[in-house]
Each structure stands twice: as C-alpha cells, then as structure tokens.
C-alpha cells in the first residue's frame, strides 16, 4: 500500500510529481537497503531539497522570512498585552490560553500568509524561520507555549502548501 | 547568443550516466550506474538536487512514466539529455582533452 506521508513531506520543497518520483525511487531501493536506510534518506533528501530551495534564491527567502517576522509581531504583542493588560491572575490557565491563542494562531496565520506571498519560496522561508526561532526560544528558556510557535508556523505553511498543490496552482506545481 | 553553460564534475558524471542508460535513466538507475562505473556512492539528496539544477538549466528533460507496484504505486521520472546538455558535455570533454594533450596520467609518466 502506498504511504503518501513521504510524498507529502517531499512535496513541501519540490513539485508533487517530483516528490512522487523521489519517493518511488527510495521505495524501490527500500527492499535492498531496509527501512532504516529508507527513512534516513527521506530525511536527508528533504533537507537537501530545503537547502536547495534556500540556496537558489537566498535573498527572496530572507525577504519572505522577514515578512514573516513582521506579520507575527502583531499577534506576539497582542498575546503579551492580553496577559498584562487584563487582570488575569499570574500564571492562571485563562492567561495561558489567551497567550497560546494569540501566539499559536498568529504563527498559523503567518505560515499560511507566507505561502500566499511566495508560493515557490514560502515553505523554505517558513522552515528556515522556524529553525532560527526555535533555537532562539530554546536559548531564551521559553516555556511550552513559546516553544510550540515554530511548530504552528510550519503547520500553517504545510497546510497552505497542501491546499495549493491540491488546488493545482500552476506556479506551485511547476516550481523548481 | 546564450552564454555557454559550465558543468561541474558531478553534473558531467550525471549527464554521462544518463546518456549511457538511454531510455532507462531515472533516480535508481543513475545512482547504480555511477556506483558501478565510478565507484562513488552518490547520496540521493545530492543527485536529486543536481537533477533539478540540470533541468532548470535546460540540459535535461524529464517525463513521468506509469506507476509500478514495486515503487508503491508511484511513477518514475525518466530523464533524457537535451541537445544543449550534449553540447555542454562535449565542450567539457573537449576542454579535458586539450588539457590532457601531452600528458600521460593513466600510465603514470606525469603522475
């Protein structure tokens, strides 16, 4: 049975027919090399395609990532304001939920927006932004609410990417 | 007139492997051909990004085949070298020939 999760993962950074062909090649060699080899190379090919997407147009990726920072600024400060301006008890569940709604929702919408701004490089920009953000958040000792922001950013971008491919957007399907 | 495309060593190897494989050139067979003829175990990621680069330069073209059960119901992406690809490869080989002229590296005179 065809496992489409690999095709979906690879199609985040390349066209869906290329993703299908690469997944098929790896599946064909799986019997010879084993499952561990297969999944290791699924990860390595995904990283290679991401790196290729960034190195092909680094300035575009940088600009899209900067646009992502600007878009996320409003919900980020909105979340902080909601906690500090309203009289929630410190560390209360209501305050945490409000913060999570602003930050996670903002990250989700930022991911979707970046794919709309740049269907070709948006996913690479989101992945780069997510990795840098996660490193900074870990470095700053952020709690779980903060640490999950990059995951929501990627989820939004991944959702928009899938929707674009499903909708047959020409620019996405025929991108390099 | 379009500027001549310069090929890296890896790109030359891939183009040569595709030419050797004729109508059966796709990811798995290209990697196998490179391993057999050059002794290099090419990482799939490096090869697929090189293939994308070659296609974007117009040096190869590709087409999807029918899905096969061996591949989990997925199609192959068969690639062929274009006229521009052959031309770029010929130029690269001619440059090697000119540089090798007078040297005998294989027999070790200048090794």
Contacts between the chains, C-beta under 8 A, distances in Angstrom:
chain1	res1	chain2	res2	distance
A	1	B	72	7.6
A	2	B	72	4.5
A	2	B	73	4.3
A	2	B	74	6.8
A	3	B	72	6.7
A	7	B	74	7.4
A	14	B	52	7.2
A	17	B	64	5.6
A	17	B	75	7.4
A	17	B	77	7.1
A	18	B	48	7.8
A	18	B	52	7.4
A	18	B	77	6.6
A	20	B	64	7.8
A	20	B	74	5.0
A	20	B	75	6.0
A	21	B	26	7.2
A	21	B	27	6.8
A	21	B	64	6.9
A	21	B	74	7.0
A	21	B	75	6.3
A	21	B	76	6.1
A	21	B	77	3.4
A	22	B	27	6.7
A	22	B	44	7.4
A	22	B	48	5.7
A	22	B	77	8.0
A	23	B	72	7.4
A	23	B	74	5.8
A	24	B	67	7.8
A	24	B	68	7.8
A	24	B	71	3.6
A	24	B	72	6.5
A	24	B	74	3.1
A	24	B	75	6.5
A	24	B	76	6.3
A	25	B	26	6.9
A	25	B	27	3.6
A	25	B	28	5.0
A	25	B	44	7.0
A	25	B	71	7.4
A	25	B	76	7.6
A	26	B	44	6.7
A	27	B	70	7.9
A	27	B	71	5.2
A	27	B	72	4.4
A	27	B	74	6.6
A	28	B	28	5.3
A	28	B	70	5.7
A	28	B	71	5.0
A	29	B	28	6.0
A	41	B	43	7.8
A	41	B	44	5.2
A	41	B	45	7.3
A	44	B	43	6.6
A	44	B	44	7.1
A	44	B	45	4.7
A	45	B	44	5.3
A	45	B	45	4.4
A	45	B	48	6.0
A	47	B	45	6.8
A	48	B	43	7.7
A	48	B	45	3.0
A	48	B	46	6.6
A	48	B	48	6.8
A	48	B	49	5.2
A	49	B	45	7.4
A	49	B	48	7.0
A	49	B	49	6.7
A	51	B	49	7.7
A	52	B	49	4.4
A	52	B	52	6.6
A	52	B	53	7.8
A	176	B	52	5.9
A	176	B	55	7.8
A	176	B	56	5.1
